Amino acid sequence: MFRRVFPAVALLCVLAAGTAVAQDVVENKTEAPSREPDVIFVPTPREVVAKMLELARVTKDDLVYDLGCGDGRIVIMAARKYGCRAVGFDIDPERIKESRANVAKAGVGHLVKIQQQDIFELDLSPASVVTLYLLPSLNVKLIPQLEKLKPGSRIVSHAFDMRGVKPDKVVRFQSKKRNRTYTIYLWTAPLKKIDESPQEPE
Ligand SMILES: C[S@@+](CC[C@H](N)C(=O)[O-])C[C@H]1O[C@@H](n2cnc3c(N)ncnc32)[C@H](O)[C@@H]1O
């Protein structure tokens, strides 16, 4: 009896393990880069990340999107510190691998997802907080997508403004550790557009 049942059970175990591994590979797969990144990876210092999340008044009920997530530090800190859900998007497969490894190491895989995607092809409407460390021109290019955020959603940007949109706050954060000042911008949806067309002389 044992001799007949054991091989069948062993085969089922191997098949189940194979399926689990295949599932894992599908969920963690990275694709060849669709195109070059619009900006290279430069990490935001962790003390600045903490300030950005504080300025955005993140709570456990938020869904944070980091557009161009690099090594995943912003989404990881959001989940760890506030217990909220977060998604990091990056176009670079190397960054995706690094972020996913960091998410696993930090033990926040139940809250954080990392997706390989071009940020300019994203629907941002599910997010309640969007974090940026890109370039001024890229922030401006994101305006049509940011305009689809639900009222009350917050956007924070490290270093760069968004020409044509009035920020609610501009905070200068003085790092004693690095002897440097960092600027962080905060906007709240709906965006307050500024008319920048040249004025007719009176
Ligand atoms: C300056 S780093 C910021 C990383 C992280 N958000 C932080 O503040 O530490 C910008 C990131 O954006 C990614 N990136 C550039 N263009 C992108 C695009 N079109 N779609 C998705 N990610 C992009 C880069 O690969 C890089 O990791």
The ligand as a Tripos MOL2 file, in Angstrom:
@<TRIPOS>MOLECULE
LIG
   27    29     1     0     0
SMALL
NO_CHARGES

@<TRIPOS>ATOM
      1 C1         16.1460   59.9300   -9.6370 C.3       1 LIG1
      2 S1         15.6310   58.2440   -9.5040 S.3       1 LIG1
      3 C2         14.5150   58.3070   -8.1030 C.3       1 LIG1
      4 C3         14.4040   56.9910   -7.3470 C.3       1 LIG1
      5 C4         13.4890   57.0040   -6.1300 C.3       1 LIG1
      6 N1         12.1670   57.4960   -6.4520 N.3       1 LIG1
      7 C5         14.0790   57.8510   -5.0280 C.2       1 LIG1
      8 O1         13.6210   59.0240   -4.8770 O.co2     1 LIG1
      9 O2         14.9920   57.3960   -4.3270 O.co2     1 LIG1
     10 C6         14.5130   58.1280  -10.9240 C.3       1 LIG1
     11 C7         14.0700   56.7040  -11.2870 C.3       1 LIG1
     12 O3         13.1030   56.8330  -12.3420 O.3       1 LIG1
     13 C8         13.2500   55.7300  -13.2380 C.3       1 LIG1
     14 N2         12.6400   56.1280  -14.5290 N.ar      1 LIG1
     15 C9         13.1090   57.0090  -15.4350 C.ar      1 LIG1
     16 N3         12.2530   57.1560  -16.4530 N.ar      1 LIG1
     17 C10        11.1840   56.3490  -16.1940 C.ar      1 LIG1
     18 C11         9.9680   56.0650  -16.8760 C.ar      1 LIG1
     19 N4          9.6160   56.6700  -18.0180 N.pl3     1 LIG1
     20 N5          9.1130   55.1840  -16.3130 N.ar      1 LIG1
     21 C12         9.4310   54.5540  -15.1330 C.ar      1 LIG1
     22 N6         10.5740   54.7910  -14.4510 N.ar      1 LIG1
     23 C13        11.4460   55.6770  -14.9590 C.ar      1 LIG1
     24 C14        14.7600   55.4890  -13.2740 C.3       1 LIG1
     25 O4         15.0610   54.1750  -13.6900 O.3       1 LIG1
     26 C15        15.1600   55.7760  -11.8110 C.3       1 LIG1
     27 O5         15.1760   54.5940  -11.0450 O.3       1 LIG1
@<TRIPOS>BOND
     1     1     2 1
     2     2     3 1
     3     2    10 1
     4     3     4 1
     5     4     5 1
     6     5     6 1
     7     5     7 1
     8     7     8 2
     9     7     9 1
    10    10    11 1
    11    11    12 1
    12    11    26 1
    13    12    13 1
    14    13    14 1
    15    13    24 1
    16    14    15 ar
    17    14    23 ar
    18    15    16 ar
    19    16    17 ar
    20    17    18 ar
    21    17    23 ar
    22    18    19 1
    23    18    20 ar
    24    20    21 ar
    25    21    22 ar
    26    22    23 ar
    27    24    25 1
    28    24    26 1
    29    26    27 1
@<TRIPOS>SUBSTRUCTURE
     1 LIG1         1 GROUP 0 **** ****
